[in-house]
Amino acid sequence: MNRKNYIMRKATLSDTRMIQGIINSFSLKNLMLQRSLNEIYENIRDFWVVESEGEVIACAALHPLWEDMAEIKSLAVSEDHMSKGLGRELVEACISECGQLEINKVFALTYVPGFFEKLGFKIGEKDTMPHKIWSECIKCPHFPDCDEILMVKELR
C-alpha cells in the first residue's frame, strides 16, 4: 500500500506507543483486549502498521500459534481513518504473510464478523479450536463469558 498519505509497513520498536494508543482507545470501549507496552514490544515482529504523516493510524498483528495456524489480532484503525479500506489491507497483508510462513489456517476473534466475512472468513465454533488459542482470554474482562465471534479462513 502506498496510497497518497498512507504507508503500510512492518512495525518498528518506535511504533510501540502509537500502536498501544490505538488499541487501548478501543479497549476503553470494551471492543478490544487492552495491550501493555511490554506485550507490544515482545510481539512487535507480529505487527503491521499504516502510517500517515509520521503517525501510526492503524495496526494488526499476525501471531502464529501452532504448526499451521495463526491469529490475526489487535486489528484497529483510528476513528479518523475508518472506512478507507485500511483494515482490509492490513488483513490482506497478514494473510499474505501466512503464505510465507506456510500457515494453512488463520482466524480472528471479533465483534464485527461481517467485516471478516467480506474477506472470505467463515464463522467457526470456538470449542473446535486448540486450547492454546485461549491463553490470552484469561486477561479479558469478558472471560469466561466471551461474546466475540470466531472467524476462520482456510488458506490451502
N, C-alpha and C positions, 0 to 999 in steps of 0.2 A: 504494500500500500504506500502510495506516495502522492495522494491527492493534495491539492493545494491546502497548505496549513496543517496537514496531518502526516505523521510519520509513524509507521508501526515497526517495532523492533523488539529484540530480546531485551529484557530489563537489565539494568546495571545496579550496583550497590547504591549509587547516588539517587536512584529512583525510590528507594525503600520507603521513606517518609511520605512521599506523594501517593504511592500505592496504598499505604496504610490509611491515609486520609480519605481516599475514595471508598475503600472497602468499609471503613468504620462509619462513614456517613450513612451507608445503608444498614449497617449493624445497629445503629441508634434507632432505626425504624423497624427493627426486628425482621429485616429482609435478608440478612446475611449473617454468617458467623463472624464475630469480631476476630481480628488478627493482631497479634502483638508484633512489635518490631522484630523481636527475636525470631518468631515464626517466619516472617517475610525474609529476613536476612538468611536464615537457614535454607530457605526454599527459593531463593532469588533466581536460580537457574531454571526453575519451572515457569517463570513469568514472562509473558509478552506484555508490552505496553503500547499505547498510542499516545504520542505527544503532539502538542500544538503550542507553538511559540515558547518552547522550552519547558512546558508544564505537562506532566502526565495527566491525561484526561480519561483514560480507560485502561483496564488491565484484565488479564485472565491468566490462569496457570494450568499447565498440563502436568499432572502428578501421577507418574507410573506407580501402580500398586501391587501388581502381580506380574507373572511372566508374560501375559498377553493382554493386560487390562490397565487402563489409566482413567483418571478422573479429571474432568475439566472443572475447575473450581475458582472461586474468587473472581468471577466474571462481573465486572462493574464498569459502567460508563457514567461519568459525571453528568448530572442532570442537565447542564447547559449544552451537552453534546449528544443527547439521546436522539434516537430516530434518524440517525445519519448512516446507519449500516456498520458502525464501528464494532458492535457486539458480534455481529455476524462474521466480520472479517477476523476478529480475534479467535472465534471458534474455528473458523476455517484454517487459520494458522496452526492451531493446536492439533487439528485433525491431520494436517499435512505433516506435522512433526511426528505423529503416530506412525506414519509410513516409514520414516527414517529409523524409528525405534523398534519396528516390527511388532507394533501393538495391534491386536485384532479387534478389540472392543474398547469403546470409550463411553463414559457415562457422566451424567451430571445430576445433582440433586437440586431441584429448583421449585420456585413458586410460580414460574412463568413457563409452563410446559409448551404452550403454543409457539413460543419463540424457537424452542429446540425442535418441535415437530416440523417447522418450515425448513429446517436443516437436515431432515431425514432421520431424526431420532424417534424412537418409539417408547411409549410408556412401558416401564418394566415393573416387576414385583420386587420390592426391597428384600424380601426374605429369600430370594434366589441368589443374592449376591454373597460373596465370601465375607466372613465376619471382619476381616482386616479393614474393609472399607468403612467400618463404623468407629474406627479408633478416635476420630475427632468428635464424634457425636456426643460423647460424654461431657464435652465442654459447652455444648449448646444449651441455651435456656429452655428450649423446647423438648429436650430429652427427658423421658423416652417417648413422648407423645408427638413425634415429628410429623408435620403435615406437608413436608416437601415431597415432591413427586420425583420418582426415579425415571430419568430419560436415558435410553441406551441406544447406541448405534454400533452395529456390526460393520467392521471395515473390510473384512475379507470373507 
